[in-house]
Amino acid sequence: MAIEVRVPTILRSYTGGAKVVEGSGDTLTALIDDLDAKHSGLKGRLITSEGGLHRFVNIYVNDEDVRFLGALDAKLNDGDSITILPAVAGGALGFAAAAALLGR
Amino acid sequence: MARYESLLDACGGTPLVGLPRLSPAVAEGAPPVRLWAKLEDRNPTGSVKDRPALFMVREAEESGHLRPGDTILEPTSGNTGIALAMVAKLRGYRLVCVMPENVSAERVQLLRMYGAEIIFSPAAGGSNQAVATAKQIAAEHPDWKMLFQYGNPANARAHYETTGPELLHDLPTITHFVAGLGTTGTLMGTGRFLKEKVEGIQIVAAEPRYGELVYGLRNIDEGYVPELYDATVLDRRFSVGTRDAVLRTRQLVEVEGIFAGFSSGAILHAALAVAHEAVRDGRRADVAFVIADGGWKYLSTGAYGGTLNDAEEALEGQLWA
């Protein structure tokens, strides 16, 4: 089963620079395990030591946030498209500056 | 009501208009599925941000955080800066905006017209440079006040007390509310109000997915989730890429005559997704979504004309929502 996974720039050191990789699995957990077998270390950047999705990582299945689709248990199908992105809200620059000012 | 004591009193109360041409067609006898646009560009400075700007300033006045003649420091170049500049002018405050030097000419001109002072941070340094610049300014001026829209409860409260009740009044049959996810104030405030009043309502977020340049080498350990964000208020969250946002923004003006900014196109994209699902499942749906601002400020991007590829290229590296 082939699922296309788009990898953000910051994680391409694990995929030999590849922007898009293929994986398989019928759940997100299975897909991440499969990806980690091919691209060692990737799993550790997506999942915390407690076993949950990293707070600042967003993963989308066909443009929808997996946190609302069952998170790591989200069901996947052949032909799905997965996008991994660092969490950046709109006006990223503004909040980064504001947060720093307030010491948060 | 069409007469107000001042411009500040004219904030909110925006029209909700049906989109008969963009709403998906349903089979004869099937329950209707309708799209409704809340025209937030009809606010005093032309965006949804007038609501939180007014509420945040009023709250700061009531709590004593702001005193007459104070200076407000706002590190954003977007609609919040423009809204705050107008409110600050009318309520007697000085506004200083910190922004990168590569923002559009329209933004700078608008802010200056409203009387804001601008401190530029070098574009080359990106957000790290802006943080450094902002820290330096704050250290030099410890008496300047920040409203911090990402963590200010008055931001969400503006929508809980105004946007939510307006929607329920104008569309009691509402089944879905769709808005953009930035500070999260619109979705948190409106979403909480509607969830209390309308059983089974779905609150749907549309988040912009920018070009690669924007995310760049952003470190995953240094992400940021606004303090206002509470995932339990949302039912679904869509990530909308630049191409889809531009396509929908163009459809809004071409099909329904609504000239909006690109964030509204992204929101329409998510609204259409839930509307089409309702059609497929044979469910009735009244999907209300937010037009966050008009397209005027984005004309210079050139993304309203030419091919979608041209538009995508024009917006690459820009924070279009």
Interface residues (C-beta under 8 A of the other chain):
Chain A: P8 T9 I10 L11 R45 H54 R55 F56 V57 N58 Y60 D63 E64 D65 R67 F68 T83 L85 P86 A87 V88 A89 G90 G91 A92 L93 G94 F95 A96 A97 A98 A99 A100 L101 L102 R104
Chain B: L73 E74 P75 T76 S77 G78 T80 V98 M99 P100 G126 S127 A130 V131 T133 A134 K135 A138 M146 F148 Q149 Y150 G151 G180 L181 G182 T183 T184 A205 E207 P208 R209 Y210 E212 V214 Y215 G216 L217 R218 N219 I220 D221 E222 G223 Y224 V225 P226 E227 A231 L234 D235 R236 R237 F238 S239 V240 G241 S263 L319 A321
